[in-house]
Amino acid sequence: MFARKILVVEDEKLQASNIRNSLQKLGYFVPEIIDSGEEAIKKVAETNPNLVLIDICLAGNIDGMQAADIIQNHFQIPVLYLTDYSEYTNLSKQQLSEPFSYIIKPCIEKDLHIAIEMALYKHQIEKRLQQQEQRLAAIIDSMGCAVVVTHADGCIHMINPVAETLTGWKQDEAFGKDFIEVVSLVDKETSEAIANVATHAIESGEIFNLPENCTLVTKDGVEIPIGDNVAPIRDRNGNITGAVLVFQDISQRKHKEAQLLRNAFYDGLTALPNRILFIDRLRQAIERSKRRTDYNFAVLFLDLDGFKGINDRFGHTIGDDCLVEIARRLESCLRSGDTVARFGGDEFTILLEDIKDVTDATNVAKRIQETIGLQLNLNEHQLFITASIGIALNHSYHEEPATLLRDADIAMYRAKQQGKASYAVFD
């Protein structure tokens, strides 16, 4: 298997050298270091890398943001931004709004690895989604889309069979009625009615896409997410004689988008956030604590005691059912704003946000152990589970999620040494 090729664009030589060494140590191939946006675009065209790691603030006519836009839009290659913390705080939220789109220098090797793998994975998901959308579009084209045609006054002139099926109106029923009576559109997020799109096309004389959250309310009151566009109809002389709305049911696309996103950030067995999402939320908590002196949080690292014995004795099916039940019990012990994640195997992590002191964290740990310790009845088997919990509170030296997780993990092993079914606070 070939090492994935990463193009590094960084004008600080020492930073560039350190990043290159880290990448090579992680098994990536770094052909060369580029120090300008212009040269980066040229090299991307020549070498076709798997990912571009680019400093946001580059000297020259094209800065890192501009170069990244060209690389992503023209070459369809994923980009991961490099930024100093001081640069990060000066950038608008919109510039770095996507999760896992940037990494703050100096880069910790583990975080660099996670960020790169996530960026590559996101790109793979987006590419797969694009392919699925293209395939879905081809299927819809072969079946035909819904078409609604109006006169210049906005009254229905014709609807095709697909439109009849989607709207619930027959052609003879719809003919001559006002457009919005037959095609009732609302914004899914706000539940507010969307203005008459046919009238808008006729008055503006322009083609435009349906709004992002456009939902069709059928004759029977069923809500269907739709997408496509509406355009004015012109005669040979250019006069507008009506409008045509072409649309299709995008329920499957919406479902696939949601499913792909969920697969990336949630555990398939327990439906809890996974390691990637937990680390992202922990990183946000660390950044929040830097801005607010009164903001405290804690990380709990939980390991089920002797879980391997359950798998060995009862089988993995019972083991999986046990993990699912433990996940639900953990959720019941937390506030809505806290996060519990399945970190891997029988390990769980918990982020307790906005707490007063260590007592809040230890009280949660006690509540968790009491709840987990209750008898489990699975497939006529009675099980008793205990857990060892390590607690780490945020401090000024916790600059990265890895250090907090390390401290909580150390505390968890100390709890196991104390006889299991207990908790320990990292000191």
N, C-alpha and C positions, 0 to 999 in steps of 0.2 A: 504494500500500500504506500503510495507516494505521500510525502509530507506536504501539508497544505502550505501554500505560498502566501506570505504576508508582506505587503509593501509598507514600509515605515516612512512616514513623512514627518520629520522633526528637525528644526533648525538649531536646536541646542545639542551640540556634539556629545557632551557627556551623557545627557538624558537619552539621546539616540543610541549611544553605545550600550548603555545599561539595558535599555529595552530590547535591543537586538540580542544581547547575551541571554536575557531571560527567555525570549521567544525560542532561541535555538536550544536552550536547555529544556524547554517544554516540548521540543520535537517539531517545531515549525521551521519552514525554510524561509529565510530572509535574504532575497537576492542582493539588495542594496538599500542604502539609506538615501532618501530624497529630502532636500531642504526647502523646496518651494512648491507652490500650488501649480504653477505652470508646468514644471518638470514632472510633477506627480501625474497630471493628466496624460502627458506624453508617455510616461512609463507604464501607466495602466493599459494604454492602447497597445503597447509593445509586448508586455509580459503577461497580461490577463491574470492578475493575482486572485486568490480566493477571498481576500479581505484587505482593506486599506486601513491602516492605523495612522491617523492624521492629527497633527497639532492644530487646534482651532486658530491660534494667533500666529500666522506665518507672515514673514516679510514678503514684499513684492506686490504686483498688481492684483493677484488673485489670492485672497486669504483662505484659511482652511475650510471655512463654511462654504464659500463659493466653489472651491475645488471639489468638496464633497458632494455638493448638489449636482455638479456636472458628472462626477464619477457614478453616482447612484442612478441618475436619470438617463444618462446616455449609455453607460456600460453595464448597468444593472448589477453592480458589484457592491456588496455590503461595506459600510464605513463605520469605524469605531473612533470616536473623537478622543483626543488627548487634551487635557486641560489642567492648568494649575488651579489650586483652590481659589486663589484670588481672582483668576479669570472666570472661574465657574460662578462666583457670587455676583459678578458684574453682568453676566449674560441673562437675557430674559428667559422666563420659564418656557416660553414657546420654542426657543432655540434648542433646548435640550429636554423636550417634553416626553420623549419616548423612553420607557424603561430600558436599561442596558444599552444605551446609545453612546455612552461616554465612560471614561475612567479618569480619575484624578491622579495627577503626578505628584510625587514619585510613585510608580506602580509597584504594588506588592505582587509578587510572582503568582500567588494563588488567585488573587482577584483578577489579575490580567488574564489568566487562563480561563476563569469563569466567564469574564466579560467577552472574550473572543469566541468561546464555544457558544455562548448565548446568542451573540450577533450572527454567527454562522447558522445556528439553528433557526433563529427568527427569519433569516433570509431564505432558508430552505422551506419553512412553513409558508412564507409569502409567495414563493415561487410555486409551491404545490397548490396553494389556494388559487393563484392566477391560472394555473393549468386547469384546475377543476372548474373555474368560472368560464374559461374558454370552451371546455367540453360541454358544460351546462348550456351555454349560449348556442352551441351548435345543435344540441338536442331541441332547444326551444325554437330555433329557426326552422328546423325540419317539421315541427308541429304547427308552427305559426304563432304569432303574438296576438294579443288583444288589440283591436283597432276601433277607435271611436271617432267619427267624423261629425263636425257641426257645420251649420250655416254661419253666415257673418253675424247673425244676431245671437249666436251662442246656443241655438236649439239643436237637438240631435237630428242628424240627417241619416246616419247609418252606424250600426255596430256589427262586428263580425261574430261568428259562432264562438270563438274563444272569449271575446268580450261578454257575450251572453252568459257563458258559463261562469266567468269570474264575478260579474256584477249581479247576476241573478235576474237580469231584465231581458226579455225577448225583444227582438227587433220591432215588432208591431206595437209593443207596449212603450218602448223608449222613443219611437219616432215623434218628433215635434216637441218633446219635453225639454225643459231647461237642462243644460249640461250637468249642473251640480246636483240635480235631483236624481240623475242616473249614476253619475260618477261622484260619489260623496267621499271626499278625501280629508283625513285628519292627520295631525302630527302625533305620532305614537308616543313621544316623550311628554308632550304638554296636553294632549287630548284636545287641542284647539283645532277648529276647522281651518283647512288650507283654502286660501282665496281661489276663485275660479281660474284654473290654469288655462282653459281655452280662451276666455276673455282676455287674459294677460297676453297670450300669444298673438291674438288678433290685434290688440291695441298697440303692442310693442313692435309687432312685425318681426320678432326674433324667435329662434329655436332655443329652448332651454330645457334642462334636465329637471325631473321631478325632485322635490326636496329629499334630503337624506333619510328622514324617518317617515316618509309618506306611506300612509296606510289607507287602503280602500275599504270602506264600510259597505258591504253588499246589501242588497234589497232585504235580506233576512237578518241583517245586523251582524253578520260575521265580519271580522277584521282580517284583512289580508295585506301583508307588506308588499308593495309593488315598486317597480323602478323602470325607468326609461325616459322618454322625452315627449314634449308637445311642440308642434310647429304650426306656423300659419300656412294656409293653403292659398296659393296665388294663381291667377289665371295667366294667359299668355301675355297680357298687358302689364302684369305685375300687380294687379289689384288684388287685395286680400278678400277672399270669398268665404273664408271659414277657418277652421282649425282641425288638426288631426292629432289625436293622442294615441301613442303606441306604448303599450305597457305589458309587463309580465309579472307573474307571481315569483317573488324572490325569497319565499319562505325557506327553501332548501339552502340557498346561499347564506342567509342569515344564520341558519342553524349550523352550517359547516364552519362559518367564521367563529361562532361562539364555541363550537366544539374544538376547533384547532387551538384557539386561545386557551381553553380550559386544559387541554392535554399538555400544553407547554408549562402551565403554572400550578397544576393541581395533581395530587396523587391519585392514580387510577383506582386503587383499592378503597381507601378511606374517604376520598373526596376532600381531604384536608389540603391546604396549601403545601406545595412541595419545597424542597431545599432552595431552589432558585428564587421562588417568590418570598420565602422567609428571609433570605439574605438581603433581598431588595428592601423589604420593609424594615429590617434591622438597620440597614444603611440609612434609610430615611430617618429613623429614630435618632441615630447618632448625629446626623446633620441638624436635626431639630434641637438636640441638647446643646449644640454649639451656639445656637441662636437664643436659646432661653435658659437662663441660669436657674430657673425654678422648675425645670423639666427633668424628672428622673424616670428611669425605666430599668427593668431587670430582664435577664434572660434565664430561663430554666431549661436545663438539659435533662431529659428523662429517659431512663433505660429500664425496660421491664426485666425483673429479676427471674432468671431461669426460664426464659421464654423458649429457648431451644428444646428444653425438656418437653414442653407442650407439643411442639411440632413432632418430636421423635415418638411421643407416646400416642398422640391422637391423630396425627397427620396434618398436612399443610392446610387442608380445607378448614378444619377446626381452628388452626392457627390464624388463618386469614379472618375468619369470623370473629375471633377474639380481638384482633387488631382493630377491626371495624367498631366493635363494641367499646373498646378502650378509647377510640377516637371520639365517639359520641359522649362518653363520660367526661373526657377532658374538656370538650366544648361546654358541657353543662357547668363546669367549675369556673368559667371565665366570663368576663364582661364582654359586651358586644364589640368594644374597641380593641380588645386584645387579639393576639394571633397565636394559634396552635398549628404546628406543621408536623407532618411525618418526615423526619430527616433521613430515614433510611432504615430498613429492617424493622427492628422493634425499638427504635430510637425516635423520640419526639422532642421538639423544641417549642418553647412558649415565649412570647414577647409580651411582657406586662408593661403597658404604657402609662405614663403620667401617674406614678405612684408617689407616696410620701416618703417612705423609708423602707428599710429591709423588712420591717414587720409585715408590711403589705404583701411582700413576696413570700415570706415564710408562712403566712396564713393561707395563701393560695396553695402552697406546697402541701400543707397539712390537709386542706380540703381535698386536694387531688388524691392523696394517699388514702384518705377515708373512703372516697368514692370508688377508686379503683379496687380497694380491698373488699368491696362487697361481692358476694358470691355471683359467679357467672354461670348461667344455665345455657349450654349450647349443645343442641342435638342429644339431649338426655345425659350430657356430661356436666358435672358440677365442678367448676374450676375456681381457684382462688389465686388471684394475681397480686403481686406487689411490685413496687417500682422504687428505684433509687433516683433521687433528684439532686442535681447540682444547680446552685443559684449564683449568678454573677450580676452585680449592680454596675451601672455605667459609671465610669470615672473619666477624668480628663485625658488619661493615656489611652483610652479606647478610641483610636482613630478609625479603625476598620472592623467590620463584622467578625473577621477571623479571630481577633484577639479576645473579644467577648465570648465567642463560642468556645475558644480554647479554655478560658477560665471556668466557664460553666461545666465543661467536660471534665476538667481536673477536679472540680468540686463534686461532680457526680461519682467519680471513682473513689473519692474520699468517703462518700456516703456508703458505697458498697463495702468498703473496708471496715466501716463501722457496724456492719451486720446486715446490710440491705434493708429494704422497706423503711428507709430514712432519707433525710435530706441534709445537705451541707452547704454552707455559704462560703464562696471563695474569699480567702483572706489574703 
